[in-house]
Amino acid sequence: MYEAVAATPTPVLDKYFRQLSRVADHSVLWLGIAGAVALVGGKKGREAATESLVAIGAASATINLGIKPLARRRRPDRVEPARFEARVVPIPASASFPSGHAASAFAFAYAMGRNLPELAVPLRLLAGGVAQSRVHTGVHYPGDVVIGAILGAGIAAMVGAERDRRLRPSRAAGDAPG
């Protein structure tokens, strides 16, 4: 599947996928959206932004400090000179599996969408675009981004469940569930 993407000329998309991939570096895209939501969204927006950033942090730490060093999968070999120069982004030094960009994107989209359902679909589509951009620009295999997306969303779900648990009023000592 990677070879099919790499070999297909898509001059209209190349520039946009390259830009999307670059703006997602270091979660800049997600930090910007979180900042905007926090500024204009009132208390609910600030809570959504906070949970989303915690989800990104948890996903990034899990992927970059935990899984990538164990997996140590090499990144795709890029033919030099690149077939489609307009796609090229720098190849990161880190391992390929799983995709940290996809994990952060889906962690953010899941957490923000959980808190602000009206943003769920657009942010998940944007997260999918970021994941696709990593394959399109030649820095990940499709499986890297699929597993990264699943892990990111799963980690965000755990962050959300923990937040819900902490916010739930505690039961009095003598109260038993009904």
ZAKELUM-994941 format. One record per residue: residue in one letter; x, y, z of N, C-alpha, C in turn. Coordinates in steps of 0.05 Angstrom, whole numbers, padded with zeros to 5 digits, always signed. Example, Ala and Ser with C-alpha at 12.3 -4.5 7.8 and 13.67 -1.06 7.14 Angstrom:
2
A+00264-00114+00156+00246-00090+00156+00264-00066+00156S+00257-00045+00142+00273-00021+00143+00258+00001+00157
END
This chain:
178
M+00017-00024+00000+00000+00000+00000+00018+00025+00000Y+00039+00024+00016+00058+00047+00016+00069+00053-00012E+00077+00032-00026+00088+00036-00052+00068+00048-00072A+00042+00040-00069+00021+00051-00086+00018+00081-00082V+00019+00089-00057+00017+00118-00051+00042+00132-00061A+00065+00120-00055+00090+00133-00063+00093+00136-00094A+00082+00117-00109+00085+00117-00138+00063+00133-00153T+00043+00142-00139+00020+00155-00152+00025+00185-00153P+00026+00197-00177+00029+00226-00178+00003+00240-00170T+00006+00259-00151-00017+00274-00142-00008+00303-00138P-00002+00317-00159+00010+00344-00157-00009+00364-00142V-00035+00360-00145-00053+00379-00131-00052+00375-00101L-00048+00351-00092-00048+00345-00063-00021+00348-00050D+00000+00345-00065+00027+00344-00053+00033+00367-00034K+00029+00391-00044+00035+00415-00028+00018+00416-00002Y-00007+00409-00005-00025+00411+00019-00019+00390+00040F-00013+00365+00031-00006+00345+00050+00021+00351+00063R+00040+00362+00048+00066+00370+00060+00061+00391+00081Q+00045+00412+00074+00040+00433+00094+00026+00423+00119L+00006+00405+00115-00009+00394+00137+00010+00378+00155S+00027+00362+00143+00046+00346+00158+00064+00364+00175R+00074+00385+00163+00093+00403+00176+00079+00419+00199V+00055+00428+00194+00041+00444+00215+00033+00426+00239A+00032+00400+00235+00026+00382+00257+00051+00374+00273D+00075+00381+00262+00100+00376+00277+00098+00388+00305H+00107+00373+00325+00107+00382+00353+00080+00391+00363S+00059+00380+00350+00031+00386+00357+00023+00415+00355V+00037+00430+00339+00032+00459+00336+00003+00464+00327L-00007+00448+00308-00034+00450+00299-00054+00447+00322W-00050+00426+00338-00069+00420+00360-00066+00441+00382L-00042+00450+00387-00039+00471+00407-00054+00497+00399G-00052+00503+00373-00066+00527+00363-00096+00524+00366I-00107+00501+00358-00136+00497+00360-00144+00497+00389A-00129+00484+00407-00135+00484+00435-00136+00513+00447G-00116+00528+00439-00115+00556+00448-00140+00572+00439A-00147+00568+00414-00171+00583+00403-00196+00574+00418V-00199+00548+00422-00223+00538+00436-00224+00548+00465A-00201+00548+00478-00199+00558+00505-00207+00588+00507L-00198+00603+00486-00204+00632+00486-00233+00638+00481V-00245+00624+00463-00273+00631+00455-00294+00613+00466G-00286+00591+00479-00306+00571+00488-00315+00572+00516G-00307+00593+00531-00315+00595+00559-00304+00572+00575K-00317+00567+00598-00308+00546+00616-00307+00519+00603K-00328+00512+00587-00329+00487+00573-00306+00484+00553G-00300+00506+00539-00278+00506+00520-00251+00502+00534R-00247+00515+00557-00222+00512+00572-00219+00484+00582E-00241+00472+00591-00240+00444+00601-00234+00425+00578A-00246+00430+00555-00241+00413+00531-00212+00416+00522A-00202+00440+00522-00174+00445+00514-00155+00431+00533T-00160+00433+00559-00143+00421+00578-00142+00391+00575E-00166+00379+00573-00166+00349+00570-00152+00341+00544S-00156+00356+00523-00144+00350+00497-00113+00351+00499L-00103+00371+00513-00074+00373+00516-00062+00352+00534V-00077+00344+00555-00068+00322+00571-00068+00296+00555A-00088+00292+00538-00089+00269+00521-00065+00268+00502I-00059+00291+00490-00035+00292+00472-00010+00285+00488G-00007+00297+00511+00016+00291+00528+00019+00262+00534A-00003+00249+00543-00003+00221+00550+00003+00204+00525A-00009+00211+00502-00004+00195+00478+00025+00199+00469S+00034+00223+00469+00062+00228+00460+00082+00214+00477A+00078+00215+00503+00097+00201+00522+00096+00171+00517T+00072+00160+00515+00069+00131+00511+00083+00122+00485I+00078+00137+00463+00088+00129+00437+00118+00134+00436N+00126+00159+00442+00154+00167+00437+00174+00156+00458L+00165+00153+00483+00183+00144+00503+00180+00114+00509G+00156+00103+00503+00151+00076+00509+00153+00057+00486I+00137+00062+00465+00134+00042+00444+00155+00044+00422K+00160+00069+00412+00180+00072+00391+00207+00060+00397P+00217+00066+00422+00244+00054+00428+00244+00023+00428L+00221+00012+00435+00220-00018+00435+00216-00029+00407A+00199-00016+00391+00193-00026+00364+00217-00021+00345R+00229+00002+00345+00252+00009+00329+00249+00002+00299R+00225+00006+00289+00220+00002+00260+00232+00024+00244R+00246+00016+00223+00259+00036+00205+00237+00050+00189R+00243+00075+00183+00225+00090+00165+00227+00080+00137P+00207+00087+00120+00209+00079+00092+00234+00091+00079D+00245+00075+00061+00268+00085+00045+00257+00103+00023R+00267+00127+00022+00259+00145+00001+00278+00144-00022V+00269+00141-00046+00286+00141-00069+00297+00169-00073E+00323+00171-00077+00335+00198-00081+00344+00200-00110P+00338+00221-00123+00321+00243-00114+00292+00234-00112A+00277+00246-00095+00249+00238-00090+00233+00239-00116R+00215+00220-00119+00198+00219-00143+00182+00245-00147F+00171+00254-00125+00154+00278-00125+00164+00297-00104E+00182+00314-00112+00196+00333-00094+00177+00350-00077A+00154+00357-00088+00135+00374-00074+00123+00360-00049R+00127+00334-00046+00117+00320-00022+00137+00320+00001V+00162+00324-00005+00183+00318+00014+00182+00335+00040V+00183+00321+00062+00187+00333+00088+00212+00319+00100P+00225+00332+00119+00248+00318+00131+00240+00292+00144I+00257+00272+00141+00252+00246+00153+00261+00248+00182P+00243+00243+00201+00250+00244+00229+00271+00223+00236A+00286+00228+00257+00306+00209+00266+00294+00186+00283S+00270+00191+00293+00257+00171+00310+00248+00147+00294A+00240+00125+00308+00229+00102+00295+00203+00108+00281S+00196+00091+00262+00172+00096+00246+00146+00086+00260F+00148+00065+00276+00124+00052+00287+00122+00057+00317P+00099+00066+00325+00076+00076+00311+00079+00106+00306S+00061+00117+00290+00063+00145+00283+00055+00163+00306G+00074+00179+00315+00068+00198+00337+00049+00220+00327H+00052+00228+00302+00034+00249+00291+00005+00239+00291A+00001+00214+00283-00027+00203+00282-00037+00199+00311A-00020+00190+00329-00029+00186+00357-00037+00213+00369S-00021+00233+00365-00028+00260+00376-00053+00271+00363A-00056+00267+00337-00079+00278+00323-00105+00265+00333F-00105+00238+00335-00129+00225+00343-00134+00227+00373A-00113+00230+00389-00117+00236+00418-00131+00263+00421F-00121+00282+00407-00133+00309+00408-00162+00309+00398A-00166+00297+00375-00193+00297+00363-00213+00282+00380Y-00204+00260+00392-00222+00245+00409-00230+00261+00434A-00210+00272+00447-00215+00286+00472-00231+00312+00467M-00224+00326+00447-00239+00351+00441-00268+00344+00433G-00271+00324+00416-00297+00316+00406-00315+00305+00429R-00303+00292+00448-00317+00282+00471-00330+00305+00487N-00315+00327+00489-00324+00349+00505-00341+00369+00489L-00335+00372+00463-00349+00390+00446-00358+00374+00421P-00380+00360+00422-00388+00342+00400-00391+00356+00373E-00396+00382+00373-00399+00396+00348-00372+00397+00333L-00350+00393+00347-00324+00393+00334-00313+00365+00328A-00328+00345+00336-00318+00317+00333-00312+00310+00304V-00331+00313+00287-00328+00305+00259-00306+00321+00245P-00307+00348+00246-00285+00363+00232-00257+00356+00243L-00255+00353+00269-00228+00347+00280-00219+00319+00274R-00237+00300+00273-00229+00273+00265-00222+00271+00236L-00235+00287+00219-00227+00288+00191-00200+00301+00188L-00195+00322+00204-00169+00335+00203-00147+00316+00213A-00153+00301+00234-00134+00281+00245-00129+00260+00223G-00149+00251+00209-00145+00232+00187-00128+00244+00165G-00131+00269+00160-00114+00283+00140-00085+00283+00149V-00080+00289+00174-00053+00289+00185-00041+00261+00182A-00056+00241+00190-00046+00213+00188-00040+00206+00159Q-00057+00213+00140-00052+00207+00112-00028+00223+00102S-00025+00247+00112-00002+00263+00103+00025+00250+00110R+00026+00235+00131+00051+00222+00139+00058+00199+00120V+00038+00186+00109+00044+00165+00088+00050+00179+00062H+00034+00200+00055+00037+00214+00030+00065+00226+00027T+00075+00237+00049+00102+00250+00048+00125+00230+00051G+00118+00204+00054+00139+00184+00054+00153+00179+00080V+00142+00187+00103+00156+00183+00128+00144+00161+00145H+00122+00149+00136+00109+00127+00151+00096+00108+00132Y+00095+00083+00141+00079+00062+00127+00050+00065+00136P+00031+00056+00121+00003+00058+00129-00003+00045+00156G+00009+00022+00162+00005+00009+00188+00014+00026+00211D+00035+00042+00207+00045+00060+00228+00023+00080+00237V+00010+00091+00217-00010+00112+00223-00036+00100+00233V-00043+00076+00224-00067+00063+00234-00064+00056+00263I-00042+00044+00270-00037+00037+00299-00034+00062+00315G-00020+00082+00305-00018+00107+00320-00044+00120+00325A-00062+00120+00306-00089+00131+00309-00105+00115+00330I-00104+00089+00329-00118+00072+00349-00107+00077+00377L-00081+00078+00379-00069+00082+00406-00076+00110+00416G-00074+00130+00399-00080+00158+00407-00109+00161+00417A-00128+00150+00402-00156+00151+00411-00160+00135+00436G-00148+00112+00438-00151+00096+00462-00139+00109+00487I-00116+00122+00484-00104+00136+00507-00122+00160+00514A-00133+00174+00495-00151+00196+00501-00176+00186+00515A-00186+00163+00508-00209+00151+00521-00202+00145+00551M-00178+00136+00556-00170+00130+00584-00167+00157+00599V-00156+00177+00586-00154+00203+00600-00182+00214+00607G-00200+00211+00588-00227+00220+00593-00241+00205+00615A-00237+00178+00615-00249+00162+00636-00238+00169+00663E-00213+00174+00665-00200+00182+00690-00211+00209+00699R-00214+00228+00680-00225+00254+00687-00254+00251+00698D-00270+00235+00684-00297+00230+00693-00298+00218+00721R-00280+00199+00726-00279+00186+00752-00272+00206+00774R-00253+00223+00768-00245+00243+00788-00267+00264+00793L-00283+00270+00773-00304+00291+00776-00329+00280+00788R-00332+00253+00787-00357+00241+00797-00357+00245+00828P-00380+00253+00838-00382+00256+00867-00377+00229+00881S-00361+00229+00902-00355+00204+00916-00379+00196+00933R-00382+00170+00936-00404+00160+00952-00398+00162+00981A-00417+00166+00997-00414+00166+01026-00406+00137+01034A-00393+00135+01056-00383+00109+01065-00405+00088+01067G-00429+00094+01076-00450+00075+01079-00467+00070+01055D-00463+00086+01034-00480+00083+01010-00470+00061+00993A-00488+00044+00984-00481+00022+00966-00495+00028+00940P-00483+00019+00918-00496+00023+00892-00523+00008+00892G-00542+00021+00879-00570+00012+00879-00576-00011+00865
END
